[in-house]
């Protein structure tokens, strides 16, 4: 059986950035996955990123190929701040990053990871089986889509998670209810409306908290000190989260978990506001009490804070209700291996080096948010992760 020092599972911003850094350290590794898969297949075509241009790059050790470099090469409009990045530009850039900096990527699916004689035994969809001393799980959010229980009981033909809709043209002429108050919900609502669907938005929050548009004037020194800009938004709280994941990791466990839930709640981009406000009905401050199928359509019973009830009908419901990490949904991890991973609310308990309770098994990206903060939910978090984890792995490999 072939052996590799490190196996990286996942080829999105985190996996590719880690691979680029490991190459610089001359560490033996293999990386598996379809490049930028989540972004290409589970994000709606036509959307724009909430992250500013400067925070929407993948990371190599020399910072030689950031998004701005790609846009300059191809004469694509770009700005560090204030010009939303189209999804298509970001995914094309990610693919080019992979071709240039991680050509070793193997477009294969890992079907099984288990422990065998002190090493990880990894099976691929082409039948190959090999062993690795260490495994980095860098899968994206595609495994963790959350549908509220009240909707989850409906047949799949009537309700789907927002991650299922990279294209919405097939909803033209149909009535669609979108549930959620964040970027996914509002982006989809705008695209559905543009595609010719009749859209209604339902949210528990009493108001949609759109991001503030960037100022047309350069901020004063006082303004920058009062609300410093970071890769995940402005403000000192986000400055701490964005620039000190290592310090966030040192906070008490319970405080970390609660902070991740509360910091950066649902907030669509400023640029989507004019595409939805006044263009489609909002049902805000409402809970879905019951969902059923009546005569081939979905009936939703809503209740607001005053106890007022109303019913709405739709041909289909899209749950843009976010993602919840649950390692039990990573079916490629052997059940015995899963049983050995210590969890905090279904997320792995990680060391300061991203290592789980299973020696040699690492988790990055969204799976690491409870340990290192909300920055791990953004491509921007790949910068800290790739630098810190690659250094740790390089040292660990040199000792074995």
C-alpha positions as CSV (number, residue, x, y, z in Angstrom):
1,X,0.0,0.0,0.0
2,X,1.3,3.4,-0.9
3,X,2.0,5.9,1.9
4,X,1.8,9.7,2.0
5,X,2.7,12.1,4.7
6,X,-0.4,14.2,4.5
7,X,-3.8,13.8,2.7
8,X,-5.9,16.9,2.2
9,X,-9.6,16.3,1.6
10,X,-11.2,19.3,-0.1
11,X,-10.2,21.7,-2.9
12,X,-11.8,24.9,-1.9
13,X,-10.0,28.1,-0.6
14,X,-8.8,26.3,2.5
15,X,-7.6,23.1,1.0
16,X,-5.9,24.8,-2.0
17,X,-4.3,27.4,0.3
18,X,-2.9,24.8,2.7
19,X,-1.6,22.8,-0.3
20,X,0.2,25.8,-1.7
21,X,1.9,26.5,1.7
22,X,2.9,22.8,2.1
23,X,4.6,22.9,-1.3
24,X,6.7,25.8,-0.1
25,X,7.8,23.7,2.9
26,X,8.6,20.8,0.6
27,X,6.3,18.5,2.5
28,X,4.9,15.4,0.8
29,X,1.1,15.6,0.5
30,X,-1.8,14.5,-1.7
31,X,-4.9,16.6,-2.2
32,X,-8.3,15.4,-3.4
33,X,-11.5,17.0,-4.6
34,X,-13.1,19.0,-7.4
35,X,-11.6,22.5,-7.4
36,X,-14.0,25.2,-6.0
37,X,-16.8,22.6,-6.0
38,X,-19.1,24.2,-3.5
39,X,-18.7,27.7,-5.1
40,X,-19.4,26.3,-8.6
41,X,-22.3,24.0,-7.8
42,X,-24.0,25.3,-4.7
43,X,-24.0,29.0,-5.0
44,X,-26.5,30.8,-7.2
45,X,-25.2,32.0,-10.6
46,X,-25.2,35.7,-10.8
47,X,-24.7,36.3,-7.1
48,X,-21.9,38.6,-5.7
49,X,-19.7,38.0,-2.7
50,X,-20.3,39.8,0.5
51,X,-16.5,39.8,1.2
52,X,-14.6,42.8,-0.1
53,X,-12.1,42.3,-2.9
54,X,-9.1,42.4,-0.6
55,X,-10.7,39.6,1.5
56,X,-11.7,37.3,-1.4
57,X,-8.4,35.7,-2.3
58,X,-6.8,32.3,-1.9
59,X,-3.4,32.3,-0.2
60,X,0.1,31.2,-1.3
61,X,3.2,31.9,0.9
62,X,4.5,34.8,-1.3
63,X,1.0,36.3,-1.9
64,X,2.0,36.2,-5.5
65,X,-1.5,35.4,-6.9
66,X,-4.3,37.2,-5.1
67,X,-7.6,38.1,-6.7
68,X,-6.4,41.5,-7.7
69,X,-3.5,39.9,-9.7
70,X,-6.0,37.7,-11.5
71,X,-8.3,40.7,-12.3
72,X,-5.4,42.8,-13.5
73,X,-4.2,40.1,-15.9
74,X,-7.6,39.9,-17.5
75,X,-8.7,43.5,-17.3
76,X,-11.6,42.6,-14.9
77,X,-12.9,45.5,-12.8
78,X,-11.5,45.2,-9.3
79,X,-11.3,47.3,-6.1
80,X,-10.1,46.4,-2.7
81,X,-13.3,47.9,-1.2
82,X,-16.6,48.9,-2.6
83,X,-16.9,46.8,-5.8
84,X,-18.7,43.5,-5.2
85,X,-16.9,40.5,-6.6
86,X,-19.1,38.4,-9.0
87,X,-19.3,34.7,-8.1
88,X,-18.1,33.8,-11.6
89,X,-15.0,35.9,-11.2
90,X,-14.2,34.3,-7.9
91,X,-14.6,30.8,-9.1
92,X,-12.6,31.4,-12.3
93,X,-9.8,32.9,-10.1
94,X,-9.9,29.9,-7.8
95,X,-9.6,27.5,-10.7
96,X,-6.6,29.4,-12.1
97,X,-5.0,29.4,-8.6
98,X,-5.3,25.7,-8.5
99,X,-3.8,25.3,-12.0
100,X,-0.8,27.5,-11.2
101,X,-0.1,26.7,-7.6
102,X,-1.6,23.3,-6.9
103,X,-1.4,21.3,-10.2
104,X,-1.0,18.1,-8.0
105,X,-4.7,18.2,-7.2
106,X,-6.4,14.8,-7.8
107,X,-10.0,15.2,-8.9
108,X,-11.1,12.2,-7.0
109,X,-13.6,11.5,-4.2
110,X,-12.5,10.2,-0.9
111,X,-15.0,7.5,0.0
112,X,-13.6,6.3,3.3
113,X,-11.1,7.3,6.0
114,X,-10.3,4.8,8.9
115,X,-7.5,4.0,11.2
116,X,-5.3,1.0,10.5
117,X,-2.1,0.1,12.3
118,X,-1.5,3.6,13.5
119,X,-2.1,5.3,10.1
120,X,-5.1,6.5,8.2
121,X,-6.4,4.1,5.6
122,X,-8.0,6.1,2.8
123,X,-10.1,4.8,0.0
124,X,-10.9,6.7,-3.3
125,X,-13.7,6.4,-5.7
126,X,-11.4,4.9,-8.4
127,X,-10.6,1.9,-6.2
128,X,-7.2,3.1,-4.9
129,X,-6.4,2.5,-1.3
130,X,-3.4,4.2,0.4
131,X,-2.3,5.2,3.9
132,X,-1.4,8.6,5.3
133,X,0.3,9.7,8.5
134,X,-2.0,12.8,8.8
135,X,-5.3,13.9,7.3
136,X,-6.6,17.4,6.9
137,X,-10.4,17.6,6.4
138,X,-11.0,20.8,4.4
139,X,-14.5,20.1,3.1
140,X,-16.8,23.0,2.5
141,X,-20.2,23.9,3.8
142,X,-21.9,21.6,1.3
143,X,-22.2,18.8,3.8
144,X,-23.9,20.9,6.5
145,X,-27.0,22.6,5.0
146,X,-29.7,23.0,7.7
147,X,-33.4,22.8,7.1
148,X,-35.7,23.6,10.1
149,X,-37.7,20.6,11.4
150,X,-41.0,22.2,10.5
151,X,-40.0,22.2,6.8
152,X,-37.9,19.0,6.8
153,X,-41.0,16.9,7.0
154,X,-42.2,18.0,3.6
155,X,-41.4,15.9,0.5
156,X,-38.2,16.9,-1.3
157,X,-40.1,18.0,-4.4
158,X,-41.7,20.8,-2.3
159,X,-38.8,22.0,-0.1
160,X,-35.0,22.3,-0.8
161,X,-32.1,23.9,0.9
162,X,-30.6,27.0,-0.8
163,X,-27.4,25.1,-1.6
164,X,-29.3,23.0,-4.1
165,X,-29.9,26.0,-6.4
166,X,-27.0,27.2,-8.5
167,X,-29.5,28.0,-11.2
168,X,-33.0,29.3,-10.6
169,X,-34.3,29.7,-14.2
170,X,-36.5,26.6,-13.9
171,X,-38.6,28.5,-11.3
172,X,-39.8,31.0,-13.9
173,X,-43.6,31.4,-13.6
174,X,-43.8,29.6,-10.3
175,X,-44.5,30.8,-6.8
176,X,-41.6,30.4,-4.4
177,X,-41.3,31.1,-0.7
178,X,-37.8,31.8,0.5
179,X,-37.1,31.4,4.2
180,X,-34.3,33.3,5.8
181,X,-32.8,36.7,6.5
182,X,-29.2,36.4,5.4
183,X,-27.3,36.8,2.2
184,X,-28.3,33.4,0.8
185,X,-32.0,34.2,1.2
186,X,-31.9,37.7,-0.2
187,X,-29.5,36.8,-3.1
188,X,-31.8,34.0,-4.1
189,X,-34.9,36.1,-3.7
190,X,-33.4,38.7,-6.0
191,X,-32.3,36.2,-8.6
192,X,-35.7,34.4,-8.5
193,X,-37.5,37.7,-9.0
194,X,-35.2,38.5,-11.9
195,X,-35.8,35.1,-13.5
196,X,-39.6,35.6,-13.5
197,X,-40.7,33.8,-10.4
198,X,-43.2,35.1,-7.9
199,X,-41.3,35.4,-4.7
200,X,-42.2,35.9,-1.0
201,X,-39.6,36.2,1.8
202,X,-40.2,34.8,5.2
203,X,-38.0,35.6,8.2
204,X,-38.2,35.3,12.0
205,X,-36.2,38.6,12.3
206,X,-38.3,41.7,12.5
207,X,-36.0,43.5,10.0
208,X,-33.5,42.6,7.4
209,X,-30.1,43.9,8.4
210,X,-28.4,44.9,5.2
211,X,-24.7,45.8,5.3
212,X,-24.0,49.5,5.1
213,X,-22.7,50.6,1.7
214,X,-19.1,51.7,1.7
215,X,-18.5,55.4,1.9
216,X,-17.6,57.1,-1.4
217,X,-15.0,59.2,0.5
218,X,-11.9,57.8,2.1
219,X,-12.5,57.3,5.8
220,X,-10.8,59.7,8.2
221,X,-8.2,58.5,10.6
222,X,-10.8,58.9,13.4
223,X,-13.3,56.8,11.5
224,X,-10.7,54.1,10.8
225,X,-9.8,54.0,14.5
226,X,-13.4,53.9,15.6
227,X,-14.4,51.1,13.2
228,X,-11.4,49.5,11.6
229,X,-12.0,47.5,8.4
230,X,-11.3,43.8,8.5
231,X,-11.6,40.9,6.2
232,X,-15.0,40.0,7.7
233,X,-16.4,43.4,8.3
234,X,-15.8,46.7,10.2
235,X,-15.5,47.1,14.0
236,X,-13.2,46.2,16.8
237,X,-15.0,43.0,17.7
238,X,-14.6,41.7,14.2
239,X,-11.0,43.1,14.1
240,X,-10.2,40.7,17.0
241,X,-11.9,37.8,15.3
242,X,-10.3,38.4,11.9
243,X,-6.8,39.1,13.2
244,X,-6.4,36.9,16.3
245,X,-7.9,33.5,15.7
246,X,-5.2,32.2,18.1
247,X,-6.4,34.4,20.8
248,X,-10.1,33.5,20.2
249,X,-9.0,29.9,20.6
250,X,-7.8,30.7,24.2
251,X,-11.2,32.0,25.3
252,X,-13.4,29.7,27.5
253,X,-15.1,27.0,25.4
254,X,-18.6,28.0,26.2
255,X,-17.9,31.7,25.4
256,X,-16.4,30.7,22.1
257,X,-19.4,28.7,21.1
258,X,-21.9,31.4,22.0
259,X,-19.8,34.1,20.3
260,X,-19.8,32.2,17.0
261,X,-23.6,31.9,17.2
262,X,-24.1,35.6,17.8
263,X,-21.3,37.4,16.0
264,X,-22.0,38.1,12.3
265,X,-25.7,37.1,12.2
266,X,-27.7,37.1,9.0
267,X,-26.8,40.2,7.0
268,X,-27.2,40.5,3.2
269,X,-24.8,42.7,1.1
270,X,-25.7,46.3,0.7
271,X,-25.8,45.9,-3.1
272,X,-28.8,43.5,-3.0
273,X,-31.1,45.9,-1.2
274,X,-32.4,47.8,-4.2
275,X,-33.2,44.5,-6.0
276,X,-35.6,43.3,-3.4
277,X,-37.0,46.1,-1.2
278,X,-40.3,47.1,-2.8
279,X,-40.0,44.4,-5.4
280,X,-41.4,41.5,-3.4
281,X,-43.4,40.9,-0.2
282,X,-41.6,40.4,3.1
283,X,-43.1,38.5,5.9
284,X,-40.9,39.6,8.8
285,X,-41.0,38.8,12.5
286,X,-42.9,35.6,11.7
287,X,-42.5,31.9,12.6
288,X,-43.6,29.0,10.5
289,X,-45.9,27.1,12.8
290,X,-47.0,24.4,10.3
291,X,-46.1,23.4,6.7
292,X,-48.2,21.0,4.7
293,X,-48.9,20.0,1.1
294,X,-52.5,20.9,-0.1
295,X,-53.6,20.0,-3.6
296,X,-50.1,19.9,-4.9
297,X,-48.9,23.1,-3.3
298,X,-47.2,24.0,0.0
299,X,-49.3,25.8,2.6
300,X,-47.4,27.6,5.3
301,X,-49.1,28.8,8.5
302,X,-47.3,31.9,9.9
303,X,-47.5,33.5,13.3
304,X,-46.1,36.9,14.2
305,X,-45.0,38.3,17.6
306,X,-48.6,39.5,18.3
307,X,-50.0,36.1,17.7
308,X,-51.6,37.0,14.4
309,X,-51.9,34.1,12.1
310,X,-51.9,34.0,8.3
311,X,-51.5,31.4,5.6
312,X,-49.5,31.7,2.4
313,X,-49.3,29.3,-0.5
314,X,-46.3,28.5,-2.8
315,X,-45.3,25.9,-5.4
316,X,-42.0,25.5,-3.7
317,X,-40.1,26.5,-0.5
318,X,-36.4,27.2,-0.4
319,X,-34.8,27.1,3.0
320,X,-32.0,29.6,3.0
321,X,-31.6,28.8,6.7
322,X,-27.8,28.4,6.9
323,X,-25.5,25.7,7.8
324,X,-24.8,23.7,11.0
325,X,-21.7,21.7,11.4
326,X,-22.4,18.1,12.2
327,X,-19.4,15.7,11.7
328,X,-21.9,12.8,11.7
329,X,-22.8,14.0,8.1
330,X,-19.3,13.4,6.9
331,X,-20.0,9.8,5.8
332,X,-16.5,9.2,4.5
333,X,-15.2,9.2,8.1
334,X,-15.4,5.7,9.4
335,X,-17.9,5.2,12.3
336,X,-15.1,4.0,14.7
337,X,-13.0,7.0,13.8
338,X,-16.0,9.3,14.4
339,X,-16.6,7.8,17.8
340,X,-13.0,8.8,18.8
341,X,-13.5,12.5,17.9
342,X,-14.4,14.7,20.8
343,X,-17.1,17.1,19.9
344,X,-18.6,20.4,21.1
345,X,-22.1,20.8,19.7
346,X,-21.3,18.3,16.9
347,X,-18.2,20.3,15.9
348,X,-14.7,18.9,16.6
349,X,-12.8,20.0,19.7
350,X,-9.5,21.3,18.2
351,X,-6.0,22.1,19.5
352,X,-4.3,25.4,18.7
353,X,-2.9,23.6,15.7
354,X,-6.3,22.5,14.3
355,X,-5.7,18.9,15.5
356,X,-8.7,16.9,16.8
357,X,-8.7,14.4,19.7
358,X,-7.6,11.8,17.1
359,X,-3.8,12.4,16.7
360,X,-3.0,13.4,13.1
361,X,-6.6,14.3,12.1
362,X,-7.2,18.0,11.5
363,X,-10.2,20.0,10.6
364,X,-10.3,23.5,9.0
365,X,-12.8,25.9,7.6
366,X,-16.4,26.0,8.9
367,X,-15.7,22.9,11.0
368,X,-13.2,24.9,13.0
369,X,-15.4,28.0,13.7
370,X,-16.2,27.0,17.2
371,X,-12.5,26.7,18.0
372,X,-11.1,29.7,16.0
373,X,-14.0,32.0,15.5
374,X,-16.3,33.2,12.7
375,X,-13.4,34.1,10.4
376,X,-13.2,30.4,9.6
377,X,-16.5,30.7,7.7
378,X,-14.9,33.0,5.2
379,X,-12.2,32.5,2.5
380,X,-10.3,35.2,4.4
381,X,-9.8,32.7,7.2
382,X,-7.7,30.5,4.9
383,X,-4.8,32.9,5.2
384,X,-4.2,32.3,8.9
385,X,-5.1,28.6,8.6
386,X,-2.7,27.9,5.7
387,X,0.2,29.7,7.3
388,X,-0.2,28.3,10.8
389,X,-1.2,24.7,9.9
390,X,1.5,24.3,7.3
391,X,4.2,25.4,9.7
392,X,2.9,22.9,12.3
393,X,2.7,20.1,9.8
394,X,6.2,20.8,8.4
395,X,7.7,20.6,11.8
396,X,5.7,17.4,12.7
397,X,6.7,15.7,9.5
398,X,10.4,16.6,10.1
399,X,10.2,14.7,13.4
400,X,8.9,11.5,11.8
